[in-house]
Every structure is written in C-alpha cells, then in structure tokens.
Amino acid sequence: MNQQYKSDGYRMPSPASLLRLRLTHHWKEQLAIIRTAADWTVLLYILIPGALLGGRYYYGFWHDPLPAWVGVMPYAMFPAILALLMQGGIVLLLHEGDLLFLRQHPKWLRTVMRGGILYSLTVTSLMLAAGFLVLLPFMVRGYGISGPQALALLVLSLCCGACVKLLRHHARVRKTGWRRWLWLTAAALPSVLFIRLAWLFSASTGLLLLAAAVYAAGAVLAYRSRMSLSGTFLGDVREDFKQRMKIAGLLLRGVIDKPRPTRHKPWIFRRSRPLLRTYSPESRLADASIKAFVRNPGHLKLYLQFTGVSIIAILMVPSFLKWIICIVLTVLMAYWLLSFWKLFAADDFIAMLPLDKEQKADAGTLAVPLLISPFSILSAACVCLPLYGWWGLISFIPAGIVLGLIASRMFAAIRLPR
C-alpha cells in the first residue's frame, strides 16, 4: 500500500504520516475551540500572573511552614486526588469517513489507533505527574515520605492511570445503556483499590512497586484486548467524537442545554398505562401532564434538588420553626408546579385538544396535588418524626397530603382561569 500511495502521489505515504496528520488536526481543533472562548492576549494576562503567583506559593510550600489543615487531612486524600485525575477517555483519532476508506486497510487503522491510545495515555501521565508535583511538598514535609517512596508512588499512579483509562474505554465502546454504567462502575474499582494500596503501602517502596507491576500487567492485557476488539468501529467513532468535544462541552455547559439522547421508550412509565382510574378528559390530561413532568430530566432533577434542600433546611432549623419552614417551602413548590402546568396547558399540541378552560383548570387541580404529594409527605415527615416521635410516624403521611392539597388548591383557585 505504501508503494501505491507513493506512485499515485497521495498525501499519506505511510501510516505514520497519517498518524502525524491526525494528531496535528486534533491539536488545531482543540486550540480553535479554546480560541472561541478567550483571546490569547487575555489568556496571557491571566496565565503569566497565575503562573508567577502559583510558583511563589509552591516555593513557600517547600520552605515556609505548611498550613494547619495539612496535619488534619488524612494521607488517603492525596492518592484520592490522583485517582480523580485518572478518569476520562481515550482519543483513537478515528473519523466517520474511516468506515469507507481506512477500515479497508487494517494495518493503517491499527497504527492510528495505537498512536491515539499512546497519545491519550501520555496526556494522562503528564496530568498525573503535574498533580503529583503539586501534592509532593505536602506528602514529603507533612507525612515524611522519602524520595524513593514518592517515586514509587508516582510509578504506581502512572500504571494505575493507564489501566483505569483502558478499562473505562472498553466499557464505553462495548456497552450501552445501564450495562455501560454498570461496567464503568466496575472499571473504576482499580482506582479505589489504588487509594487503599497507596495508603497501606506508603512506607514500603517495594510493595508500591509490586502493586505498580500488577497494574502495568493489567494495562498491557487491557491494551491487547482493546486492539483485538472487532465490530466496535461505530462505538469507537462515537466515543472519539465525545472526547474531542469535551472542551467544547465544558465551555457551552452554561450556555445551552445538553442534548437529550433519543430513546424508543422512556425510562419511567415505559408501558404508558393510565395513572388514574377514571377516563374522563380531565383525568387523561392530568395523567399526561404528570408523565410529561416526570419524564423531563430537567424538571425531575430540579424537583429532586429542591426536595433535598428542603429536607436539609427543615431538619436544621429549631423545633419552633419547622412547621413554618415546611409550609413556606410547600407553598413555593405548589407555585412552581402550577407554573409548569400553565406552560403544559399552553402547549400547541394541548391547544389542539377539544377542551375548554374549565376542563383544563379541573385537570390542573387534579394533577398538581399528585405531583406535590411526595414532596409534602417527605417535608411533613421531617417535621413530625423529630417533634412527635411515634405519633409523628402515624401522622406525617396524612399531614403531608393535607398540606400539599391545601397549597395546590389555593394556587389553582387563584392562577387557573375558568
């Protein structure tokens, strides 16, 4: 194939040339993404003073007295921070068009994939080495780690980082759905074990190097398994695109919503059976609004977050304020749920249904108390159980239902036109 490329005058005379082109394109792509967020002049005004200030602090960590929190923080926190730097994915430098061209030449494809894996592991190693250098004065001066022990811990970190990266990449390209998350959790276990081993063997250079050898062997096996995989090209391209767009995703996180994945069936209420026993138009519309609320990740996440914060707030305040805080928070939740209902009822699709204002108001009066019930019951439990003991265990469910019903009916009467 090399002779063919040379004789025909193609740009790529060898697999190594293609690999260099892909790496150059990857770096230019990442730099272009960064330039869209900040000008290099602005970055220099930030990076240069930041580097000088950071260097001064780092010098002080080696020569000045250490902060008091260093003695309080357990040693296991240092390998835990290093374990966080091991997470992430692998860039194989594959493109969608390779399905038609590069895949026909396995040698070229393997060269590009091998170079992408080596590049990704090198980046991870540099990140781990940089994080290790930042933590080094605290470990040496705060916990008395010697030079050989620190070097052995660095070697263990690099070997574990390579092993974890390759295992997580396996899970990402081979599995989908809940199985993928299950395998990703299993792939994170070596990093948890790394924290334990780095803590237990912190005083033994030999045991640290032995553990590093085990991780290195695991990384080699994972690498060979990765290179022998077949039938994962589309998964490789999909994962590669996600990793290349990671910086762009971080920059756009606060600007646009994350696109929702397309599913043939929802996670919740998969069979779409009616939630209410009656089949009146009002009940069917209330049923649809409840399912729409629960199936929307943004609404459900905000509901759960507000519930969690409310529970903490009720438990933290003094006893004489618990009922007041509970009532105020329930009223706020009822107001928000009524706002959701008004947006749902004003949707273009709902407007096509032959329902008048009174029927839509009745449906909202039926749906909102059902949506608020979990929140109001949990809030009432946080009040009744600490205050009334066993009587609270009996009364918190009816109290929560009544509280949610009153708050939702009050706002429904005010805000829903009839």
Beta strands, then each sheet from edge to edge (+ up, - down):
end
